[in-house]
């Protein structure tokens, strides 16, 4: 399984960018997303950027990764990691709603 890591561009040199995320820095290949300016958030898989994302999306992914780490450490109440899902009734995606009614 491959897990995408949100990383923010520090500097860009053509189709390579030095990025930081989750406590590390690395150079990412930008061939799939094109050159991007510093400050841009990317979703990185195995040292390559696969998608440009916004800061809110990066925060949600980081929260989910934090929840995964907490679960692996034995924590069972993970609700604090999913603030966007708390206090609401789960809903099926719109494209599935008709299939189950």
N, CA, C and O atoms as a DFTB+ gen file, in Angstrom:
404 C
 N C O
     1  1       0.843      -1.170       0.000
     2  2       0.000       0.000       0.000
     3  2       0.887       1.231       0.000
     4  3       1.930       1.258       0.654
     5  1       0.476       2.227      -0.721
     6  2       1.199       3.492      -0.797
     7  2       0.324       4.574      -0.165
     8  3      -0.857       4.691      -0.492
     9  1       0.897       5.352       0.727
    10  2       0.157       6.403       1.411
    11  2       0.679       7.752       0.955
    12  3       1.885       7.999       0.990
    13  1      -0.218       8.624       0.530
    14  2       0.151       9.973       0.113
    15  2       0.444      10.846       1.319
    16  3      -0.266      10.808       2.324
    17  1       1.505      11.634       1.198
    18  2       1.929      12.535       2.266
    19  2       1.807      13.977       1.767
    20  3       2.361      14.309       0.719
    21  1       1.095      14.832       2.495
    22  2       1.040      16.243       2.108
    23  2       2.408      16.897       2.344
    24  3       3.000      16.758       3.415
    25  1       2.891      17.603       1.336
    26  2       4.162      18.303       1.454
    27  2       4.009      19.677       0.813
    28  3       3.280      19.849      -0.164
    29  1       4.715      20.654       1.388
    30  2       4.633      22.037       0.901
    31  2       5.951      22.414       0.253
    32  3       7.023      22.141       0.793
    33  1       5.864      23.044      -0.910
    34  2       7.069      23.421      -1.645
    35  2       7.809      24.543      -0.930
    36  3       7.231      25.571      -0.578
    37  1       9.111      24.315      -0.725
    38  2      10.007      25.327      -0.163
    39  2      10.684      26.082      -1.308
    40  3      10.746      27.312      -1.300
    41  1      11.187      25.341      -2.283
    42  2      11.805      25.938      -3.464
    43  2      11.580      25.017      -4.648
    44  3      11.485      23.799      -4.500
    45  1      11.495      25.623      -5.830
    46  2      11.248      24.857      -7.041
    47  2      12.358      25.135      -8.040
    48  3      12.785      26.275      -8.221
    49  1      12.817      24.068      -8.684
    50  2      13.860      24.159      -9.697
    51  2      13.379      23.354     -10.902
    52  3      13.699      22.172     -11.027
    53  1      12.619      23.982     -11.779
    54  2      12.061      23.279     -12.928
    55  2      11.032      22.263     -12.482
    56  3      10.028      22.616     -11.863
    57  1      11.279      20.998     -12.794
    58  2      10.340      19.944     -12.420
    59  2      10.791      19.185     -11.180
    60  3      10.381      18.044     -10.964
    61  1      11.627      19.810     -10.369
    62  2      12.017      19.261      -9.065
    63  2      11.751      20.337      -8.018
    64  3      11.985      21.520      -8.263
    65  1      11.265      19.923      -6.857
    66  2      10.978      20.883      -5.791
    67  2      11.422      20.317      -4.455
    68  3      11.201      19.143      -4.157
    69  1      12.050      21.167      -3.657
    70  2      12.380      20.787      -2.283
    71  2      11.142      21.094      -1.456
    72  3      10.634      22.215      -1.464
    73  1      10.664      20.078      -0.740
    74  2       9.394      20.176      -0.023
    75  2       9.556      19.726       1.421
    76  3      10.470      18.974       1.760
    77  1       8.655      20.202       2.254
    78  2       8.647      19.814       3.666
    79  2       7.263      19.312       4.036
    80  3       6.244      19.827       3.576
    81  1       7.259      18.283       4.888
    82  2       5.993      17.763       5.379
    83  2       6.216      16.643       6.368
    84  3       7.100      15.806       6.185
    85  1       5.415      16.628       7.416
    86  2       5.441      15.589       8.452
    87  2       6.836      15.382       9.027
    88  3       7.258      14.251       9.271
    89  1       7.546      16.488       9.238
    90  2       8.823      16.434       9.930
    91  2      10.024      16.083       9.071
    92  3      11.102      15.808       9.598
    93  1       9.854      16.089       7.760
    94  2      10.999      15.801       6.901
    95  2      10.993      16.714       5.680
    96  3       9.986      17.338       5.344
    97  1      12.139      16.770       5.036
    98  2      12.276      17.484       3.771
    99  2      12.763      16.503       2.728
   100  3      13.523      15.584       3.034
   101  1      12.321      16.700       1.484
   102  2      12.808      15.864       0.384
   103  2      12.552      16.573      -0.933
   104  3      11.745      17.499      -1.017
   105  1      13.247      16.126      -1.945
   106  2      13.035      16.619      -3.298
   107  2      11.971      15.758      -3.964
   108  3      12.037      14.529      -3.926
   109  1      10.987      16.419      -4.576
   110  2       9.918      15.718      -5.275
   111  2       9.986      15.994      -6.768
   112  3      10.317      17.098      -7.201
   113  1       9.667      14.973      -7.537
   114  2       9.528      15.081      -8.983
   115  2       8.159      15.696      -9.271
   116  3       7.145      15.195      -8.784
   117  1       8.117      16.773     -10.053
   118  2       6.868      17.471     -10.356
   119  2       6.339      17.166     -11.755
   120  3       5.444      17.864     -12.233
   121  1       6.861      16.154     -12.411
   122  2       6.488      15.873     -13.800
   123  2       4.982      15.706     -13.996
   124  3       4.458      16.086     -15.043
   125  1       4.280      15.150     -13.019
   126  2       2.838      14.917     -13.177
   127  2       1.974      16.138     -12.877
   128  3       0.815      16.195     -13.290
   129  1       2.535      17.122     -12.158
   130  2       1.742      18.307     -11.790
   131  2       2.294      19.594     -12.390
   132  3       1.648      20.638     -12.310
   133  1       3.477      19.533     -12.987
   134  2       4.092      20.729     -13.548
   135  2       4.760      21.566     -12.474
   136  3       4.543      21.356     -11.281
   137  1       5.573      22.513     -12.906
   138  2       6.259      23.411     -11.974
   139  2       5.224      24.181     -11.158
   140  3       4.196      24.613     -11.681
   141  1       5.510      24.342      -9.889
   142  2       4.594      25.020      -8.966
   143  2       5.388      26.033      -8.133
   144  3       6.583      25.841      -7.911
   145  1       4.749      27.091      -7.677
   146  2       5.464      28.086      -6.872
   147  2       5.659      27.623      -5.426
   148  3       4.921      26.767      -4.939
   149  1       6.660      28.197      -4.742
   150  2       6.831      27.911      -3.312
   151  2       5.532      28.210      -2.557
   152  3       4.798      29.142      -2.883
   153  1       5.282      27.394      -1.549
   154  2       4.063      27.536      -0.754
   155  2       2.948      26.604      -1.200
   156  3       1.984      26.397      -0.461
   157  1       3.063      26.041      -2.393
   158  2       2.039      25.130      -2.912
   159  2       2.071      23.810      -2.144
   160  3       3.140      23.265      -1.866
   161  1       0.889      23.308      -1.807
   162  2       0.765      21.996      -1.169
   163  2       0.620      20.923      -2.242
   164  3      -0.090      21.106      -3.231
   165  1       1.298      19.809      -2.031
   166  2       1.263      18.683      -2.945
   167  2       0.962      17.406      -2.181
   168  3       1.260      17.302      -0.991
   169  1       0.375      16.440      -2.860
   170  2       0.217      15.109      -2.289
   171  2       1.308      14.250      -2.926
   172  3       1.313      14.037      -4.139
   173  1       2.230      13.760      -2.098
   174  2       3.421      13.064      -2.584
   175  2       3.334      11.570      -2.330
   176  3       2.909      11.125      -1.264
   177  1       3.744      10.811      -3.329
   178  2       3.844       9.358      -3.242
   179  2       5.220       8.967      -3.757
   180  3       5.546       9.236      -4.913
   181  1       6.025       8.343      -2.922
   182  2       7.338       7.825      -3.303
   183  2       8.146       8.876      -4.074
   184  3       8.573       8.634      -5.203
   185  1       8.347      10.026      -3.464
   186  2       9.188      11.112      -3.992
   187  2       8.691      11.722      -5.299
   188  3       9.474      12.302      -6.051
   189  1       7.406      11.595      -5.570
   190  2       6.818      12.248      -6.739
   191  2       5.497      12.901      -6.332
   192  3       4.697      12.311      -5.606
   193  1       5.284      14.121      -6.808
   194  2       4.011      14.806      -6.568
   195  2       2.974      14.240      -7.517
   196  3       3.211      14.160      -8.722
   197  1       1.834      13.851      -6.989
   198  2       0.768      13.279      -7.818
   199  2      -0.407      14.238      -7.989
   200  3      -1.190      14.115      -8.930
   201  1      -0.521      15.212      -7.049
   202  2      -1.690      16.095      -7.078
   203  2      -1.367      17.377      -6.326
   204  3      -0.685      17.354      -5.301
   205  1      -1.866      18.502      -6.848
   206  2      -1.809      19.773      -6.127
   207  2      -3.055      19.812      -5.238
   208  3      -4.167      19.572      -5.708
   209  1      -2.860      20.118      -3.951
   210  2      -3.986      20.173      -3.009
   211  2      -3.974      21.519      -2.297
   212  3      -2.975      22.237      -2.336
   213  1      -5.073      21.857      -1.651
   214  2      -5.107      23.105      -0.894
   215  2      -4.716      22.848       0.563
   216  3      -4.600      21.700       0.990
   217  1      -4.516      23.920       1.310
   218  2      -4.066      23.804       2.707
   219  2      -5.076      23.044       3.561
   220  3      -4.683      22.284       4.446
   221  1      -6.370      23.237       3.310
   222  2      -7.396      22.526       4.089
   223  2      -7.332      21.024       3.814
   224  3      -7.462      20.217       4.734
   225  1      -7.133      20.655       2.566
   226  2      -6.997      19.239       2.223
   227  2      -5.763      18.635       2.864
   228  3      -5.799      17.509       3.361
   229  1      -4.659      19.393       2.852
   230  2      -3.425      18.918       3.495
   231  2      -3.655      18.699       4.988
   232  3      -3.178      17.715       5.554
   233  1      -4.386      19.615       5.625
   234  2      -4.668      19.480       7.062
   235  2      -5.518      18.247       7.344
   236  3      -5.256      17.526       8.307
   237  1      -6.534      17.993       6.517
   238  2      -7.384      16.801       6.715
   239  2      -6.569      15.517       6.558
   240  3      -6.723      14.581       7.343
   241  1      -5.710      15.474       5.553
   242  2      -4.884      14.283       5.344
   243  2      -3.914      14.105       6.497
   244  3      -3.720      12.987       6.976
   245  1      -3.299      15.194       6.951
   246  2      -2.386      15.092       8.095
   247  2      -3.117      14.622       9.347
   248  3      -2.572      13.835      10.121
   249  1      -4.344      15.095       9.553
   250  2      -5.131      14.624      10.703
   251  2      -5.385      13.122      10.600
   252  3      -5.275      12.400      11.591
   253  1      -5.725      12.656       9.400
   254  2      -5.976      11.218       9.212
   255  2      -4.700      10.411       9.446
   256  3      -4.754       9.332      10.036
   257  1      -3.555      10.917       8.991
   258  2      -2.283      10.223       9.230
   259  2      -1.930      10.214      10.715
   260  3      -1.392       9.231      11.225
   261  1      -2.238      11.325      11.412
   262  2      -2.034      11.362      12.864
   263  2      -2.921      10.327      13.549
   264  3      -2.492       9.667      14.495
   265  1      -4.160      10.184      13.072
   266  2      -5.077       9.189      13.639
   267  2      -4.555       7.779      13.407
   268  3      -4.665       6.925      14.286
   269  1      -3.994       7.531      12.247
   270  2      -3.414       6.225      11.962
   271  2      -2.274       5.913      12.927
   272  3      -2.186       4.808      13.463
   273  1      -1.404       6.894      13.142
   274  2      -0.306       6.703      14.105
   275  2      -0.843       6.433      15.508
   276  3      -0.332       5.574      16.226
   277  1      -1.890       7.186      15.893
   278  2      -2.475       6.996      17.219
   279  2      -3.083       5.596      17.348
   280  3      -2.924       4.939      18.377
   281  1      -3.775       5.148      16.308
   282  2      -4.381       3.808      16.335
   283  2      -3.295       2.740      16.446
   284  3      -3.452       1.767      17.184
   285  1      -2.206       2.919      15.721
   286  2      -1.102       1.957      15.802
   287  2      -0.456       1.952      17.181
   288  3       0.129       0.954      17.601
   289  1      -0.569       3.088      17.887
   290  2      -0.048       3.176      19.255
   291  2      -1.055       2.679      20.290
   292  3      -0.779       2.724      21.489
   293  1      -2.227       2.202      19.838
   294  2      -3.216       1.635      20.745
   295  2      -4.329       2.559      21.162
   296  3      -5.206       2.148      21.921
   297  1      -4.331       3.789      20.699
   298  2      -5.400       4.724      21.050
   299  2      -6.696       4.255      20.393
   300  3      -6.686       3.840      19.234
   301  1      -7.808       4.316      21.120
   302  2      -9.076       3.831      20.571
   303  2     -10.076       4.944      20.274
   304  3     -10.949       4.762      19.425
   305  1      -9.979       6.086      20.942
   306  2     -10.878       7.208      20.648
   307  2     -10.160       8.130      19.670
   308  3      -9.279       8.899      20.054
   309  1     -10.545       8.042      18.414
   310  2      -9.886       8.817      17.364
   311  2     -10.724      10.000      16.890
   312  3     -10.389      10.629      15.887
   313  1     -11.804      10.310      17.594
   314  2     -12.718      11.363      17.159
   315  2     -12.046      12.733      17.068
   316  3     -12.433      13.546      16.229
   317  1     -11.063      13.003      17.899
   318  2     -10.389      14.302      17.872
   319  2      -9.633      14.531      16.562
   320  3      -9.351      15.673      16.202
   321  1      -9.312      13.472      15.863
   322  2      -8.555      13.594      14.610
   323  2      -9.444      13.870      13.404
   324  3      -8.950      14.185      12.321
   325  1     -10.749      13.751      13.590
   326  2     -11.677      13.911      12.482
   327  2     -12.737      14.967      12.813
   328  3     -13.934      14.681      12.811
   329  1     -12.284      16.173      13.093
   330  2     -13.192      17.250      13.476
   331  2     -14.223      17.534      12.387
   332  3     -15.345      17.940      12.689
   333  1     -13.853      17.323      11.124
   334  2     -14.786      17.580      10.029
   335  2     -15.923      16.560       9.978
   336  3     -16.915      16.778       9.283
   337  1     -15.788      15.448      10.708
   338  2     -16.834      14.427      10.718
   339  2     -17.619      14.386      12.032
   340  3     -18.673      13.755      12.109
   341  1     -17.112      15.048      13.045
   342  2     -17.755      15.008      14.362
   343  2     -19.082      15.760      14.348
   344  3     -19.264      16.717      13.594
   345  1     -19.982      15.319      15.177
   346  2     -21.272      15.987      15.376
   347  2     -22.105      16.102      14.099
   348  3     -22.805      17.094      13.894
   349  1     -22.026      15.096      13.256
   350  2     -22.909      15.086      12.086
   351  2     -23.264      13.651      11.753
   352  3     -22.506      12.727      12.046
   353  1     -24.415      13.473      11.140
   354  2     -24.858      12.151      10.730
   355  2     -24.159      11.780       9.429
   356  3     -24.166      12.566       8.481
   357  1     -23.559      10.602       9.367
   358  2     -22.894      10.196       8.124
   359  2     -23.885      10.136       6.964
   360  3     -25.034       9.733       7.144
   361  1     -23.443      10.531       5.792
   362  2     -24.270      10.527       4.591
   363  2     -23.561       9.738       3.496
   364  3     -22.340       9.809       3.356
   365  1     -24.337       8.988       2.723
   366  2     -23.787       8.330       1.549
   367  2     -23.429       9.392       0.507
   368  3     -24.090      10.428       0.441
   369  1     -22.412       9.158      -0.294
   370  2     -22.142      10.079      -1.408
   371  2     -23.361      10.139      -2.316
   372  3     -24.104       9.165      -2.434
   373  1     -23.560      11.266      -2.946
   374  2     -24.755      11.470      -3.760
   375  2     -24.950      10.381      -4.814
   376  3     -26.078       9.958      -5.064
   377  1     -23.862       9.925      -5.432
   378  2     -23.994       8.920      -6.500
   379  2     -24.432       7.552      -5.979
   380  3     -24.821       6.695      -6.773
   381  1     -24.378       7.325      -4.658
   382  2     -24.826       6.065      -4.078
   383  2     -26.196       6.150      -3.410
   384  3     -26.773       5.120      -3.061
   385  1     -26.709       7.328      -3.231
   386  2     -27.969       7.494      -2.495
   387  2     -29.133       6.786      -3.160
   388  3     -29.933       6.164      -2.461
   389  1     -29.263       6.849      -4.449
   390  2     -30.376       6.215      -5.147
   391  2     -30.299       4.702      -5.115
   392  3     -31.330       4.035      -5.195
   393  1     -29.105       4.146      -5.000
   394  2     -28.911       2.693      -5.030
   395  2     -29.399       2.025      -3.755
   396  3     -29.656       0.821      -3.758
   397  1     -29.534       2.771      -2.671
   398  2     -29.897       2.174      -1.374
   399  2     -31.207       2.702      -0.828
   400  3     -31.469       2.573       0.368
   401  1     -32.021       3.282      -1.659
   402  2     -33.311       3.785      -1.152
   403  2     -34.447       2.925      -1.603
   404  3     -35.599       3.200      -1.271
